[in-house]
């Protein structure tokens, strides 16, 4: 079964990318490398910092474009991967290893199989 692991990071997590880049990227590299070595990774991407986002809404046929992410939350979406594992317990075990899980969170969500779309 495939699961999306959706990584949410706190402002402190995101600040470490700038202040401690070797430790920050080293932790993520080790984590992603472990998933790659286990042969479970099917895709995904990290995302640039939240201020680089653009949010689009269409109201009454008119585009409304805003700089930055829409929601002002304590945690920011940092990226995602899609993994293929036997069950939710296995997906949760991989989510528990994410560097952001201590201060932020990891949402684990089953993907919709292509034949169901």
Secondary structure, DSSP 8 states (H G I E B T S, - for coil): -EEEEEEEEEHHHHHHHHHSHHHHHHHHHHHHHHHHHHT-EEEEEE---GGG-EEEEEETTEEEEEES-S---SEEEEEEEEEE-SSHHHHHHHHTT-TTTTTSEEEEEE---GGG-
